[in-house]
Amino acid sequence: MADSPLVVAVDQGTSSTKCLVLDAERRVVSVDSIPVSQRHPRPGWVEQDAEEIARSVRTLLGRAQDAFGSPLGAIGLSTQRESAIVWERATGRSLGPVLGWQDRRTTDAVRRLAADGLAPTITARTGLPLDPMFSAPKLQWLLDQVDPDRRRARAGELAVGTVDSWVAFQLTGRHVTETGNASRTLLLDIDRVAWEPDLLELFDIPEQALPELVASDAELTGNGWSIAAMLADSHAALYGHGIREPGAVKVTYGTGSSVMGLVSEDASVPSSLARTIAWTTKGRTRYAFEGNILSSGATLVWLAELLGVTPAKLLEEATRAPVLHGIDIVPAFAGLGAPWWDPAAVGTVRGFTLGTDRASLAHAAADSIALQVEDVLSACEAGGMSIDRVLLDGGPTSNDWLVQLQADLSQRLVLRSRVAELSALGVAMLAGATKGLWSAEAVHDDQSDAFVPGLHPEIAAARRRSWAAAVASARSDPRPRPPQTTTTSAKEHTHVR
């Protein structure tokens, strides 16, 4: 095995870092993981330890070296996206916590920008709604703590970036960021694929502190490591599903959920969704739409801890409740993401009676995942986008009942990947293609499990109506918004390295 070409992929996520090893026949030969912690020092604040994240990556790569021999072959890196970090270039030492993508401490700052009427301009430039989830306000907050006058940042002494940039720096000493990750910062002109000076000024982030933009298949070497590919985690899952053209939509269940599909360069994207860079390979930038759901698996963890059970036990209890159990849980713990983008929405439990039991609460928590996903899928179709396949992946999808619930409440055929570590698989596939181990068109020989709707359409519709009323009660502005579109003008770009 040590003499055969191997591809090692590291997927650095919110709750764990995973390592996947593929052989030259694209077979998974090893899976390893290390949990990473989160802190919640105040309501709405979500922090991680940058050094712990870097350690977890180095440890997994070291284990792979020990198991399969050194040096390793192609290395791919998939990472959580909007989370923000600031560090010293000279020492590589982080100067504060990682502000997680769920962190909402910048909500007031974002509201001020929206009140000044800047949201439409920001969205037109970046493809993203103005929301605290994205990186720019987090980077601004971090710099305010350690470099309020920006002297050190302008002198090039400080570096800022997302998790891909931090991990690449720790491994190779290169301060870079991949285009898909960069498109999640609110700082990138998505059509020019370049940092936007007006946005850098708006968020007070000196360009000297920002990473160099590189393609997803750029090869980075330094400090004894060689990275052959980098992708943002949701984008890597899209790639891992084998999606190379518009039509199919992937749904990733994780702490939150990502609903994503490729779009053509002249496509229109509903304003309730984000337009983002999927990846840049062979000099070509591909674009995608995405709906970001802030809490899905996290909702199950929250209720399980509240009831003193495990998430697996919670889902087992949920199966004992009827579909129309009367309870709605709207998990707006940090506001609502797509398609509402309402940072002021509040978490709501609706429909309590003296007959409410644990099974009904558990079912409602599971419902909230499937129904939020369906809200995004419906927004896609209302905006004129066609969906021919719904492909599911992510840890919670190992539960058959939960996947069937998605098919039932959405009334759609759902195909579940049999590979749990799909983000790692996706970036492994790209890394192997970069190194010439297989073609860029190659896909993993993964068969999916099909789940056909088994619930009567009228019952599913009644459940969705109850959910819609609950969402309206949780929102700061419950008035329905008609679907709108923003016309894309994406072009192929060849200037990223």
N, C-alpha and C positions, 0 to 999 in steps of 0.2 A: 504494500500500500504506500509506503514512504517513497517509492520510486515512481508512482503514478501521479499525473497532474491532479491537484486538488484545488478546490475553490473554497475559501473560508469566508463566511459572511457573518458580520456582527450587526445585530439589530438592537440599538440602544433605545428602549422605550420608557414610558412613564413609571412603570412599576418593576421592570426587570430589564436586564441586558441578556440577550440570547446569542448563541453562536451555533451556526449551522455549517456543516462540511459536506460538500458534494464531490463525487468522483468524476472522472472524465466522461462517464455515461449519464451524468446528471442525476445520479442516485444519491439520496440522502444517506450518508454513512455515519453521521454523528450529530447529536443535538445536546447542547449544554446551556445552562442559564445561571444567572446570579440575581437575586432580588435587589432592588434599590429602594431607598426609603424616601418618604415625603414628610414635610413638616407643614403644619397649619398654625402659625404663631398668632394669627388674628382671623376673625371671620372674613372669608373671601381671599385670604392670602394662601398661596401654595408655593412652597419652596423645596428645592433639592440641593444636595451637596455636590458641587462640581467635581471636587476631588474624588468623591465616592464613585461618581459616574466614570471618570477616567480610570480609576483603579479597576472597576468591573470589566472594562474593555480590555485593559492590559492583562488582567488575570485570565480571561477567557482565551485570548490569543496565546498566552503562555501555555495554557492547558492543551490547546490544539497543537502547538509545537511539540510538547512532550508526547502527545499521543501519536502524531503522524510524522514527526521529523521536522527539522529546521534546515533551511528556511522554508516558510510556507509558500504556496503558490499564489494565485490571485486572491486578493483580499477585497471584499466588498463591504461597504459601511452604509447601513440604514439607521436613521435617527428620528427621534421625536422632533417636532418642527419649530413651533413658535417660541419655545422656551428660550430665555435670554441670559447671557453671561457676560461679565466684564473681567478681564485679567491683565496682568503685567506681561508685556512681551519679553522682557529680559529674564524674568524668573519663571514664567509659565504659571504663576500662582494666581488663583482666582481671588477677586477682591470683594466678594460678597456671595450671596446665595444665587443659585439658579432660580429665576422667576419662572415658574411653570406656566405652560400654555393656558392652564385653567385659572391662573392668578388674576384677580380682579381689582387690585389696589389702584390701578390707573383709571378706574371708571370715571371719576370726576374730571380728570384731565381730558379724557375722550369726550365727555359730555360738553366741555367748554369748546372744544374744536367743532363739534356738531352744531352748537349754538351759534358759532361764528359763521356757519354756512359752508364749512370746508369739506363736508363729507362727500358731496358729489364729485368735486375735483379730485379728491384722494382716490375714490373708487375708479374714476375714469383713467387715472394714471396707473394704478396698481392692480385693478381687477378685484380688489377686496373691499368689503364693507368696513367702515370705520368702527372698530370694536376693540375692547381691551384684550381680546385673545391674542392679537398679533404683536409682533416683537417690538416695533418702534417705541411705543410708549413705555414698555418695560425697560428697554435700553436707556431711554432718557431718565427714567427713575433711578436706575442703577448708577449712571454717571453723576446724577445730582448728589448721590451719597458720597462718592469717592473723588469726584473731580468737578465741583460745582461751577468753576470758571472755565472748564474744558482745556486748561493749559496743558495738562499731561496728555490728553487725548490728541490735541492738535500737534503736539511735539512727537507723536508716534510712540509714546511710552506705553499707552494702554491699547488693548485690543478688545473689541466687542464682537459678539456673534451669537449664532444659534448653536445647538448642540453638535451639529455636523462640523462646524468651524472649530469648536473647542476640542473635539476628539481628534480631528485631523491635525491640529496644532500639537496636541499632546503626543501623537504618534510620530509625526514627521517634522515638526517644527515649522510647517507651512501654514500661513494665515490665509485660508481660502474658505469659500462657501460655494456649494453647488447651486445651480440656477433654480431648481425647484424649491429648495429651502429658502433661497434669497427672495423668491416671489411671495413668501409668507411673512415678510417683515414690515410691510407698508412703506418701504423705502425704495423699491425697485420699480422703474418704468418697465412695465411688463412687455411692451411692444419693442422697445429699444434694447431690452435686456441689459440695462445699465442703471447704476445708482442715480436717483433723481435729485439734483441739487436743491430744488425748491422744497422737497420733503426732508432732506437732511437739515436744511435751515429751520423748517417748521418744528422738527422734533429735537433740534439742537444736538445733532450727532455729527461730529467732525468726520469727514471722509477719511482722514488719516487713520482713524481707529477701525475702519471697516475692513472686512476681508476682501481679497481678490476674488472675482467671479470666475468659476471654472465650470466646464461642461460636466455632465453626469458621468461620462466615460473618460474623464481626464485621469491620467496616471500620475500619482503623487509619490515621491520617494524621499526618504530622509530618516535619519536616526535608526537605520536598520529595518525600517518598515516600508512596504510598497503597497499603496492602495490603488486598485484598478478601477473602482467605481464607487460613486456615492449617490444615494437617493434619499429623499424624505420618506418616512415610513409608509404613509398612505400611498404615495406614488409608487413605492417599491411593491406594495401589495397589488396595485393595478398592473404593474409590469409582470409580477409573478403569476397573475391570472391569465397571462398570455394576451391581454388586450392591447392591440396595436392600432385599432381603427375605431371610430365612433360607433355607437350602437349598444354595446354592453355596458352595464353599470356595476361597479363593485361596491359592496357595503362591508366595511370592516367594523366588527364589534370589538371594542376595547374599553379602556376607561371612559372614553367618549366614543363617538362613531363618526366615520367619514364615508360619505356617499360621493363617488367620483366616477367620471367617465370622460373619455377623450372627446374633443370637439374639433371640427374642421376650422381652418383659419378664418373663414368668413361667417362662422356661426354666430348666432345671438344667444346670449346667456341671460336667464332671468335675473333681475336685480336682487332677488332674495337669495341668490347663490353667489359663490365666489368664482371668478375666472382666475386660473392659476397656471403656472408652468408645470407640466407633468415631468418632463426631462429634456435634456439636450444631449443628443448622441449623433456622432458622425457629422457634427456641425449644424444639425437641424434641431430647432426648438419645437417641441410639441406641446399643445395647450390642452387644458382640461377644465371642466366645471366641477365644482365641489360644494356639497352642503355639509357643514360642520356641526355635529351634535355634541354638546358640551358634557352631558352625563348620560351614559348608558350602563356599562358594567359597573361604574362607580355607584349607580343607584342601587344595584343589587348588593354591593358591599356595604353601603350605608344601612340599608334595611336589615340585612343579615346581622350586622353588629348590634343594631338597636334591639333585635329580637333574640340575640344571644345564640345564633346558629351560624353555620357556614353558608356561603352563597349556593353551594350545591344542595344543601338541605332546604334552603329557601325555595329553590326551584322545584324540588320534590313536593313541598307543601303546596306550591302554587297549582299543581296539577289537580288538586282536590277541589278547587273552586270552579264554578261555572264561568263561562265567558262573560256573561252579563251579570257580574257580581256586584255592580253598583259603586265601585270605588275607582277614583282617578288619582294617581300620583303624578303631578307635574314637577319633574326634578330640576327646577330652576334654581339650583343651589348657587349658581354664579350667573344668573340671568339665563336667557334662552339664546341659542345659536340659530342656525338656519332652520326654517326659512324666515324666522321672525326677526332675528338680530335685535333682541330687546334686552339690554344689560340691566334694566330696572325690573324685569320680571322677577317674581318671588316664588319660592317653592311652595307648593300647595297640595294638600290632601283633601279631596272633596268626596262627599257621599257617605260619611260615617253615620252609622246607626248603632243601636244597641246589639244588633245582630252581626255586626262586622267581626270577622274572625281573622286569624293569622293567614289562612289560605287566601282569602280575598285580598289582603294587603300584599301578599307575595305575588299573586297574579297581577295586581295593578302595577307593581314595580316592573315585572316582565313586560306587561303591555306597553309601558312607557317607552321601552326600547323600540319595539316594533312600530308603534304609532308615530314616534318621532321620525323614524326612517321613512315611513309612508308619507308623512308630511312633505319631506324633501322630494321623494319620487313624484308625488302629485304636483309639486311646484315645477319640476322639470317638464312634465307633460303639459301643464297649463301654459308654460312658456313656449310651447311648440317643439319640444325636444322629444325624440323618439327613443324608447327603451325596448330593446328586443330581448335582453337577458339581465337577470339580477343575480349576481355572483357574491356569495357570502364567504367571509373568512374572519379569523380572530378567535381568541381563546374561548369566549362564551359560546361560540357556535358548536362546540363539542356536545352540547346538550341538544338532543334531537327534538325534545318538546319545545324548546325556545325557538328553534329554526322553523318548526311547523307552525308556531304561533305567528311568526313573521309572514309565512305564506298565507295563513288563514286571514289575518287582519288586513293584509295588503291585497288579498285576492290575486296574487301573482305567483307564477312558477318561480321557485327559488332554487338555485344550484349552489351547494356548499362544497367548498374545497376540502379535500381530504388531508391537505397539508396545513397544520396549525400555524407553523412559523412562516407565513406567506411573505411578510415583508423581508425577512432574511432570504427566503428563496428568490424573491424578485431581484434583489441586489446581487445575489450570487449568480443568477443568470446573466445579468449585465456584465459583471466582472469577468465571467468566463468568456463572454463574447469579446470583451475588450482585449483579452489575452489570446484570442484566436482558438480557444478550445472548442467552440461551436459557433454557429452563425448567429447574427443578431436576430434572425427570425425564429430561432429555435425556442420552443416552449417546453416546460416541464411536462413529462408524461403523467399527468395527474388526472385521474377520473374524479368527477364530482358526484355527490349524492343529490338527487332531485327530490324536492318537496312540493307536492301539488296541493293547492287549496282544498281543504276538506270541510270548511265551515260554510254554512248557507250564506249567500251574499247579503241577504237582508239583515242577518244577525251581525255580520261584519260591519255593515253600514251603520247599524244602531250603535255599535261599540265606538266607531269613529266619531259619531255625532256627540256622544257623551264626552269623549276626549277633547273635541273642539271647544265645547263649552267650558271645560276645565282650563284649557289653555287661555281662553279669553279672560277667565277670572284671575289668572295668574299674571297677566300682562299689564304693564303700565298704560298702554294704549291698545285696548282690545278691539278697536275697529278693524275689520278685515281690510287688507290691502290687495288691490287687483294685481295680478302678475304683470310685471313690466320686463322689458328686455334692454340690455345694453349691447350695442353692436360691436363685435370684436373686429380688430383689424390686424390680427397677428400675422407676422411675416416670418419667413425663415431667417435666422441670424447665424452668421458664421464667425463673428468676432470674439466669442467667448473662447477661452483656452481650455 
